[in-house]
Amino acid sequence: MSIRIDRDKCVGCFRCKNICPGNLIAADSERKAFLKRPYDCWGCTACLKECPVCAVSLVLGPELSGMGETLTVKKTDTGYIWEVTDRFGRVKQLVTNAGRANAY
Amino acid sequence: MEVKIIRNDVLIIGGGAAGCYAAGKIAERSGLSVLIAEKANILRSGCLAAGVNALNAYITPGHTPEDYVEYARKDAEGIVREDLLMTLSERLNEVTKDLERMGLTILKDADGNYVSRGWRNLKINGENIKPLLAGYAGKSEHVKVLNHVNITDFLTEKKDGKVRIRGAAGFSTEKEVFYLLYADGVLIATGGASGLYRPNNPGSARHKMWYCPFNTGAGYAMGILAGAEMTTLEMRFIALRCKDTLAPTGTIAQGVGAVQVNAKGESYEETYGSSTAERVWGTVEEKKQGRGPCCLATKGISGEQEEDLYLAYLNMAPVQTLKWLAGGKGPASENVEIDGSEPYVVGGHAASGYWVSTDRETTIDGLFAAGDVCGGAPQKYVTGALAEALIAAEAIVSRSEAKRRKNPGAKSAEIEDDVQAAGILEKYQKHFSAPESFFSVQQAEEAMQKVMDEYAGGIRTNYSYNEAGLAIADERIRELQILQEGLRAHSMDELLQIYELRERLIVAGALIAHLRARKETRWHSFQENSDHPQKKKEYELYINSRMEDDGTIRIIRRPLTGRGEKYEHSD
């Protein structure tokens, strides 16, 4: 399980480093965020939610029956907009609202 | 290396759900200064980083706290502390109201009543539960938070044959700073222990597990080392989860009414029983007998139900939604495969943890425990952990008020020449000056997980164990402890990893002693002793333990405590 940090998008604010519950993110020599030990990531998405420029995505690897599909998330005033890119390249958007309880 | 010394009235170790809530409560009800020491950042640390799907412990109209105690007691085959379950159950609805006040969304009907999912669960949106709890703790001027500081050892003193808490020692996970945190009262709230056993998923995805992989058993380890009494560690918790993602199954099972079926499509739950342990055991048995894989039968649910499941999982385990959508096969078109996780030691679900009084004080004077680290009260879930934090907070406040009345204007003891603290800091330092290790922390950790998996009832043996295997496991864990002590650190990050391994090895050692001591099978899968495959009347008791000065684990057997009794430590 792991995340991918897009170095081109990363603005070096290190909010992801500060929030990671596993202390797994660090700054590289060019002041960009990187994941120190990808195999130690829990996949909790705290860093995805924290990133102001959506530079972090969750990637589904082959060990979890994935083929590199991704999940990204953008914070809104009422919750989050999530985007899944499936193995065929199709994008599905899902909107969650903090004020709306789960149906189940 | 810089050493920072900080003194407060109360120290809370671990800023998860229980720690944050207790901090806020103590501040609300007293003028005591509170410090939370947190390994990561309280905003998203601990079990609730991604959110939680429901509040699973609530007393709905028409039910009583006694009903909840009875449910938890039965589910745990009688090995529970009924006094702890009762005091906790009585506060469940109070803490739920508090969560709502903090801003948690709880589903309500047109009349403003909570909508339940079953007789003891509430429907919520729990994605933001951790930031809400962190905000609650942080809003008081009396609460200070030390993020990115890892605590490893208690500071104690022996007086009149009693061990009393003085504080704790730790280090920054990023800067070259050691910390000595002194306090009159300490709450341990570090969560349970994951990563003791080889996990379901392989190396590159090893942390895609059910329980928080960063809960490494620090609180148990500190207590064991300090000679605190522990209870029921042998009641491990194994979660029945969605295959690969290890995401919760309750939302699917209860939400869309999906039943567990084997490869032939047969429902098998009734064959094995419906307790938490039996549901895992049934799935294990079906697979053993060649009828796996097992699934939750979701095929045929409506498109609307499927969309609702996608959203519900985004609010607690987003990887499951990703997995469903990744291959274009959602739960409406394909059943959801389920599997048992590796075993964990976690007192929020099982009864393992600190042996405490009804007030949640441990056997160390002034040290209280709440949440997953606290034993005797299984099925506590989030609200139970908060209720426990509330009970501990009240006890901490009244204890310090009583102290102040008895001895007004008392000065805290001088902390120079703290030999115990110096010894702990020296140990940290030793890892930086140790010769280069031939073995990495990862290698030693995987060796531990292999030993536990093969000889102490891991996935490999379908969770069952026997005495012959445990004897080997015990010896190997001791050897790995020697290896761990000699590991070299080049950074604070590496020191953290070395200490996380140390914690896991200490917990593993104590767990083996507990598994050995229960010479029966009390809970299928959770504690499956193949030398003694039946439940035995003479084991209707608590298996407790204490570490002796020479490092051996001494087993203590104690009779069951009644519901209405108030338990206080007497020996």
Chai-1 contact restraints between the chains, C-beta under 6 A:
chainA,res_idxA,chainB,res_idxB,connection_type,confidence,min_distance_angstrom,max_distance_angstrom,comment,restraint_id
A,M1,B,A205,contact,1.0,0.0,6.0,A-B,restraint_1
A,M1,B,K208,contact,1.0,0.0,6.0,A-B,restraint_2
A,N18,B,N41,contact,1.0,0.0,6.0,A-B,restraint_3
A,I19,B,N41,contact,1.0,0.0,6.0,A-B,restraint_4
A,I19,B,L43,contact,1.0,0.0,6.0,A-B,restraint_5
A,I19,B,R44,contact,1.0,0.0,6.0,A-B,restraint_6
A,P21,B,A40,contact,1.0,0.0,6.0,A-B,restraint_7
A,P21,B,R44,contact,1.0,0.0,6.0,A-B,restraint_8
A,P21,B,S45,contact,1.0,0.0,6.0,A-B,restraint_9
A,P21,B,A49,contact,1.0,0.0,6.0,A-B,restraint_10
A,P21,B,F214,contact,1.0,0.0,6.0,A-B,restraint_11
A,G22,B,F214,contact,1.0,0.0,6.0,A-B,restraint_12
A,N23,B,A40,contact,1.0,0.0,6.0,A-B,restraint_13
A,N23,B,T173,contact,1.0,0.0,6.0,A-B,restraint_14
A,Y39,B,G203,contact,1.0,0.0,6.0,A-B,restraint_15
A,Y39,B,S204,contact,1.0,0.0,6.0,A-B,restraint_16
A,Y39,B,R206,contact,1.0,0.0,6.0,A-B,restraint_17
A,D40,B,H207,contact,1.0,0.0,6.0,A-B,restraint_18
A,W42,B,H207,contact,1.0,0.0,6.0,A-B,restraint_19
A,W42,B,P213,contact,1.0,0.0,6.0,A-B,restraint_20
A,G43,B,K208,contact,1.0,0.0,6.0,A-B,restraint_21
A,G43,B,V319,contact,1.0,0.0,6.0,A-B,restraint_22
A,C44,B,A49,contact,1.0,0.0,6.0,A-B,restraint_23
A,C44,B,A50,contact,1.0,0.0,6.0,A-B,restraint_24
A,T45,B,A50,contact,1.0,0.0,6.0,A-B,restraint_25
A,T45,B,P318,contact,1.0,0.0,6.0,A-B,restraint_26
A,A46,B,R44,contact,1.0,0.0,6.0,A-B,restraint_27
A,A46,B,A49,contact,1.0,0.0,6.0,A-B,restraint_28
A,L60,B,L322,contact,1.0,0.0,6.0,A-B,restraint_29
A,L60,B,A326,contact,1.0,0.0,6.0,A-B,restraint_30
A,E63,B,N201,contact,1.0,0.0,6.0,A-B,restraint_31
A,E63,B,P202,contact,1.0,0.0,6.0,A-B,restraint_32
A,E63,B,S204,contact,1.0,0.0,6.0,A-B,restraint_33
A,E63,B,A205,contact,1.0,0.0,6.0,A-B,restraint_34
A,L64,B,A205,contact,1.0,0.0,6.0,A-B,restraint_35
A,L64,B,D244,contact,1.0,0.0,6.0,A-B,restraint_36
A,S65,B,D244,contact,1.0,0.0,6.0,A-B,restraint_37
A,G66,B,A326,contact,1.0,0.0,6.0,A-B,restraint_38
A,E69,B,A326,contact,1.0,0.0,6.0,A-B,restraint_39
A,L71,B,L322,contact,1.0,0.0,6.0,A-B,restraint_40
A,W82,B,L314,contact,1.0,0.0,6.0,A-B,restraint_41
A,V84,B,L322,contact,1.0,0.0,6.0,A-B,restraint_42
A,V84,B,L325,contact,1.0,0.0,6.0,A-B,restraint_43
A,D86,B,L325,contact,1.0,0.0,6.0,A-B,restraint_44
A,D86,B,A326,contact,1.0,0.0,6.0,A-B,restraint_45
A,D86,B,G328,contact,1.0,0.0,6.0,A-B,restraint_46
A,R87,B,A326,contact,1.0,0.0,6.0,A-B,restraint_47
A,K92,B,L325,contact,1.0,0.0,6.0,A-B,restraint_48
A,L94,B,Y310,contact,1.0,0.0,6.0,A-B,restraint_49
A,T96,B,L311,contact,1.0,0.0,6.0,A-B,restraint_50
A,T96,B,L314,contact,1.0,0.0,6.0,A-B,restraint_51
A,A98,B,N125,contact,1.0,0.0,6.0,A-B,restraint_52
A,A98,B,N128,contact,1.0,0.0,6.0,A-B,restraint_53
A,G99,B,T105,contact,1.0,0.0,6.0,A-B,restraint_54
A,A101,B,T105,contact,1.0,0.0,6.0,A-B,restraint_55
A,A101,B,L107,contact,1.0,0.0,6.0,A-B,restraint_56
A,A101,B,K123,contact,1.0,0.0,6.0,A-B,restraint_57
A,A101,B,I124,contact,1.0,0.0,6.0,A-B,restraint_58
A,A101,B,N125,contact,1.0,0.0,6.0,A-B,restraint_59
A,N102,B,K123,contact,1.0,0.0,6.0,A-B,restraint_60
A,N102,B,N125,contact,1.0,0.0,6.0,A-B,restraint_61
A,N102,B,A312,contact,1.0,0.0,6.0,A-B,restraint_62
A,N102,B,N315,contact,1.0,0.0,6.0,A-B,restraint_63
A,A103,B,D308,contact,1.0,0.0,6.0,A-B,restraint_64
A,Y104,B,T251,contact,1.0,0.0,6.0,A-B,restraint_65
A,Y104,B,G255,contact,1.0,0.0,6.0,A-B,restraint_66
A,Y104,B,A312,contact,1.0,0.0,6.0,A-B,restraint_67
